[in-house]
Amino acid sequence: MGVMTAQDETSRVAILTVDDDPGVSRAVARDLRRQYGARYRIVRAESAADGLAALRQLKLRGDLVAVILADYRMPGLTGIEFLEQAMDIYPGARRVLLTAYADTGAAIDAINVVDLDHYLLKPWDPPEEKLYPVVDGLLEAWLASDHRPVPEIKVVGHRWSARSSQVREFLARNQVPYRWYAADEPEGQRLLAAAGADGRALPVVITPDGDPLVEPTDGELAARVGLATVPSADFYDLVVVGGGPAGLGAAVYGASEGLRTVLVERLATGGQAGQSSRIENYLGFPDGVSGAQLTGRARRQAARFGAEVLTTREVTGLEVRGSARRVRFADGTFIDAHTVILATGVSYRRLDVPGVAELTGRGVYYGSALTEAASCLGQDVYVVGGANSAGQAAVYLARHAKSVTILVRGPSLEKSMSYYLIRQIAGIPNITVRTGTEVIAACGDDHLEGLTLQDTATGTTETVDAQWLYLFIGAEPLTDWLADVVVRDPRGFVVAGPDLGPDRPPGWELDRAPYHLETSVPGVFVAGDARSESAKRVASAVGEGALAVMLVHRYLEKR
Ligand SMILES: Cc1cc2nc3c(=O)[nH]c(=O)nc-3n(C[C@H](O)[C@H](O)[C@H](O)COP(=O)(O)OP(=O)(O)OC[C@H]3O[C@@H](n4cnc5c(N)ncnc54)[C@H](O)[C@@H]3O)c2cc1C
């Protein structure tokens, strides 16, 4: 019989039986359990209402239901009405009506009403003859169709909702597997109904335990999908702020060298690199590596060495308290440590033209938002920017989109993009590069519909149809919260080591100069893109994370 044999494959598959007569209900369940209990979960209900509630619960948990047996004569809903509603929840489950001889006429009619698979006359003794062959046949038919279990997190949302898109991006970047359901499609509607949600507040995220979370914040989501958000200790040797390559590098080296290390990330580990579709020039990966893969491994590595990794925690303050350094969060809580490594990188600059802010997350994306890429299938995509990040995204998007147009303000790509990428782009037929062009407006109701482009030389404008706009227009460090604590350059990057100049920084009381990656505050280091004059590369960020840890050791030894 059947194709599934392993216990774990069928253990989340149920057979449900509903009968208002407790004696009959127990007898059916007993007979079913005897024959199928080792491979299927037998669920029993004594009313149609209880039966529907059980089905909703199973649905939310991602369990499957292979067969439903319902008594015909029940108070409240009849068996036929019950099966009709059960179909809304589990359309693929096979349906059996239990009837007395007198009701066989109704049962036969029901074959058409609810697409009944079978009716069984009560009593069915001996089950070996009358019950099991029927259920065997139904299970076989059910198993032959594709009903694989879906134990992961489910996200039900609206395709063009900014928050739905942020939630998907958040889960993807934190490497949490999920399945997406559009709220206006049948399975999405079934899930919403099972969750008791009216679909007005979206997205609804359903945890593997079957709990629906309506419009969860990142913090709630993190806590419910198993990502740590709260530190386990009050004091650490090292707090790393930022979970990009520099921060992950610092956490791996810090923890592996015995420092009590905690890494704090405001959104999802991976940083900019986590959003890169393909990093071609990282040492040791001759065929390139996706940023998510690289940083996902680094995160596992950091955790394996014992570093604590907290997500959805944005650091908003840094204080010097004697020999301790205090890192403060927006909610007033804090972590104290001997040392801090700032690895906050940079964030995308926003395009300040009419329409863009309103449509962000609805067709307009900063960075690659790669989870959305598959939705561009067969459509026209615009990418703004002349640097490598824009080029990589264009190459990636061209696999799905009908056309990709790269809009560059300057006269050519040569100054801003690597040669290998320019050559790669030239060889992809559905990518066009338009130089001397900028976006001056975006329009659309629910979703991006068009762009106004301007020729930078002549000032002439043109409106084009566009459903997707990806912006890569440079980045800036978000370090205003450090303004009164450490020395920053005029663009907000943190100045360290020799770049602080020949004189001791203001307030510096030690009789040595700051170490190479040390900021103007002893024991506070900076690594990666957030550092003034940094290289803006994955390899250098990782390297600086490692070097900063070495300097942390030196600082701790010589205090
Ligand atoms: C699309 C794209 C493609 C790229 N391709 C390449 C490539 O092919 N090769 C290459 O070498 N480089 C590439 N880069 C550049 C490379 O990704 C960066 O140089 C590198 O990620 C910098 O690492 P970082 O850790 O310093 O900073 P980031 O990667 O920017 O990470 C900083 C992290 O800190 C977090 N953070 C910021 N502020 C706070 C706060 N207050 N509290 C808590 N957390 C905070 C952020 O959320 C972020 O996760 C690319 C960049 C992009 C965007």
The ligand as a MOL file (V3000), in Angstrom:
LIG
                    3D

  0  0  0     0  0            999 V3000
M  V30 BEGIN CTAB
M  V30 COUNTS 53 58 0 0 0
M  V30 BEGIN ATOM
M  V30 1 C 24.2220 44.1950 -3.0470 0
M  V30 2 C 25.6460 44.2480 -2.5540 0
M  V30 3 C 26.6250 43.5000 -3.1820 0
M  V30 4 C 27.9460 43.5100 -2.7060 0
M  V30 5 N 28.8730 42.7470 -3.3380 0
M  V30 6 C 30.1280 42.6700 -2.8530 0
M  V30 7 C 31.1080 41.8020 -3.4620 0
M  V30 8 O 30.8450 41.1210 -4.4480 0
M  V30 9 N 32.3350 41.7520 -2.9180 0
M  V30 10 C 32.6870 42.4730 -1.8110 0
M  V30 11 O 33.7960 42.3360 -1.3460 0
M  V30 12 N 31.7900 43.3150 -1.2340 0
M  V30 13 C 30.5230 43.4400 -1.7310 0
M  V30 14 N 29.6200 44.2930 -1.1490 0
M  V30 15 C 30.0580 45.1060 -0.0140 0
M  V30 16 C 30.0560 44.2820 1.2760 0
M  V30 17 O 28.8190 43.6030 1.3950 0
M  V30 18 C 30.2980 45.1800 2.4720 0
M  V30 19 O 31.5500 45.7690 2.3460 0
M  V30 20 C 30.2580 44.3780 3.7850 0
M  V30 21 O 28.9960 43.7750 3.9700 0
M  V30 22 C 30.5490 45.2710 4.9790 0
M  V30 23 O 30.3890 44.5410 6.1470 0
M  V30 24 P 30.1230 45.2390 7.5470 0
M  V30 25 O 29.9580 44.1340 8.5090 0
M  V30 26 O 31.1460 46.2520 7.8010 0
M  V30 27 O 28.7620 46.0560 7.4000 0
M  V30 28 P 27.3180 45.6500 6.9280 0
M  V30 29 O 27.3640 44.5230 5.9910 0
M  V30 30 O 26.6960 46.9270 6.4880 0
M  V30 31 O 26.6000 45.1560 8.2560 0
M  V30 32 C 26.2870 46.0400 9.2990 0
M  V30 33 C 25.2260 45.4230 10.1670 0
M  V30 34 O 25.0650 46.2180 11.3320 0
M  V30 35 C 23.6880 46.3320 11.6550 0
M  V30 36 N 23.5000 47.5720 12.4170 0
M  V30 37 C 23.6660 48.8410 11.9810 0
M  V30 38 N 23.4120 49.7200 12.9660 0
M  V30 39 C 23.0840 48.9810 14.0620 0
M  V30 40 C 22.7070 49.3230 15.4020 0
M  V30 41 N 22.6530 50.5840 15.8150 0
M  V30 42 N 22.4010 48.3130 16.2540 0
M  V30 43 C 22.4810 47.0180 15.8620 0
M  V30 44 N 22.8350 46.6510 14.6080 0
M  V30 45 C 23.1190 47.6200 13.7250 0
M  V30 46 C 23.0260 46.3570 10.2940 0
M  V30 47 O 21.6590 45.9660 10.3730 0
M  V30 48 C 23.8690 45.3680 9.5120 0
M  V30 49 O 23.3700 44.0590 9.5990 0
M  V30 50 C 28.3000 44.3160 -1.5920 0
M  V30 51 C 27.3180 45.0870 -0.9660 0
M  V30 52 C 26.0040 45.0560 -1.4300 0
M  V30 53 C 24.9560 45.8750 -0.7440 0
M  V30 END ATOM
M  V30 BEGIN BOND
M  V30 1 1 1 2
M  V30 2 1 2 3
M  V30 3 2 2 52
M  V30 4 2 3 4
M  V30 5 1 4 5
M  V30 6 1 4 50
M  V30 7 2 5 6
M  V30 8 1 6 7
M  V30 9 1 6 13
M  V30 10 2 7 8
M  V30 11 1 7 9
M  V30 12 1 9 10
M  V30 13 2 10 11
M  V30 14 1 10 12
M  V30 15 2 12 13
M  V30 16 1 13 14
M  V30 17 1 14 15
M  V30 18 1 14 50
M  V30 19 1 15 16
M  V30 20 1 16 17
M  V30 21 1 16 18
M  V30 22 1 18 19
M  V30 23 1 18 20
M  V30 24 1 20 21
M  V30 25 1 20 22
M  V30 26 1 22 23
M  V30 27 1 23 24
M  V30 28 2 24 25
M  V30 29 1 24 26
M  V30 30 1 24 27
M  V30 31 1 27 28
M  V30 32 2 28 29
M  V30 33 1 28 30
M  V30 34 1 28 31
M  V30 35 1 31 32
M  V30 36 1 32 33
M  V30 37 1 33 34
M  V30 38 1 33 48
M  V30 39 1 34 35
M  V30 40 1 35 36
M  V30 41 1 35 46
M  V30 42 1 36 37
M  V30 43 1 36 45
M  V30 44 2 37 38
M  V30 45 1 38 39
M  V30 46 1 39 40
M  V30 47 2 39 45
M  V30 48 1 40 41
M  V30 49 2 40 42
M  V30 50 1 42 43
M  V30 51 2 43 44
M  V30 52 1 44 45
M  V30 53 1 46 47
M  V30 54 1 46 48
M  V30 55 1 48 49
M  V30 56 2 50 51
M  V30 57 1 51 52
M  V30 58 1 52 53
M  V30 END BOND
M  V30 END CTAB
M  END
